[in-house]
């Protein structure tokens, strides 16, 4: 390994040590260990350490083909210590500001979508529904009026001539035919009364049982 490669390896590992410190603070900031269940914390820690180990090895492999030396661990430790002493407070402040800005942008975006998209759609839907209800009521009133007009026409224009023709035809019938028709009518009326009386008895019995 040449001196330039060793120098680049030292710089890369110092940078990775500092990056590891920042990543650890970011991980702890978002994980919130006291509010999480222990198994969730355990899984997140395992994934975090695996990712950090793979990242460091990838950088090391890119710089010196993955050759391990004792000074590599010292460089990582120096980078982590430099972050803790020099950059930690500054990074945490920047992280909190970035989180607040992100939350503010998200809240603004949600409010903008609600004002510009959701509320107009709600107003449009309410307007369309109101128009449909008004149109339905108007159509119902129109149909009701047309039905009333049709019934009036049937009663006053069609039924009266038919009634007059029927009465005239009834007067022209022989008396024997009239008597036969009247007897048949009386029999049918009596039969219907009997059926009505018999059908009303079970209904009355059921109502009395319920009481």
Rosetta blueprint (number, residue, H / E / L):
1 X L
2 X L
3 X H
4 X H
5 X H
6 X H
7 X H
8 X H
9 X H
10 X H
11 X H
12 X H
13 X H
14 X H
15 X H
16 X H
17 X H
18 X H
19 X H
20 X H
21 X H
22 X H
23 X H
24 X H
25 X H
26 X H
27 X H
28 X H
29 X H
30 X H
31 X H
32 X L
33 X H
34 X H
35 X H
36 X L
37 X L
38 X H
39 X H
40 X H
41 X H
42 X H
43 X H
44 X H
45 X H
46 X H
47 X H
48 X H
49 X H
50 X H
51 X H
52 X H
53 X H
54 X H
55 X H
56 X H
57 X H
58 X H
59 X H
60 X H
61 X H
62 X H
63 X H
64 X H
65 X L
66 X L
67 X L
68 X L
69 X L
70 X H
71 X H
72 X H
73 X H
74 X H
75 X H
76 X H
77 X H
78 X H
79 X H
80 X H
81 X H
82 X H
83 X H
84 X H
85 X H
86 X H
87 X H
88 X H
89 X H
90 X H
91 X H
92 X H
93 X H
94 X H
95 X H
96 X H
97 X H
98 X H
99 X H
100 X H
101 X H
102 X H
103 X H
104 X H
105 X H
106 X H
107 X H
108 X H
109 X H
110 X H
111 X H
112 X H
113 X H
114 X H
115 X H
116 X H
117 X H
118 X H
119 X H
120 X H
121 X H
122 X H
123 X H
124 X H
125 X H
126 X H
127 X H
128 X H
129 X H
130 X H
131 X H
132 X H
133 X H
134 X H
135 X H
136 X H
137 X H
138 X H
139 X H
140 X H
141 X H
142 X H
143 X H
144 X H
145 X H
146 X H
147 X H
148 X H
149 X H
150 X H
151 X H
152 X H
153 X H
154 X H
155 X H
156 X H
157 X H
158 X H
159 X H
160 X H
161 X H
162 X H
163 X H
164 X H
165 X H
166 X H
167 X H
168 X H
169 X H
170 X H
171 X H
172 X H
173 X L
174 X L
175 X H
176 X H
177 X H
178 X H
179 X H
180 X H
181 X H
182 X H
183 X H
184 X H
185 X H
186 X H
187 X H
188 X H
189 X H
190 X H
191 X H
192 X H
193 X H
194 X H
195 X H
196 X H
197 X H
198 X H
199 X H
200 X H
201 X H
202 X H
203 X H
204 X H
205 X H
206 X H
207 X H
208 X H
209 X H
210 X H
211 X L
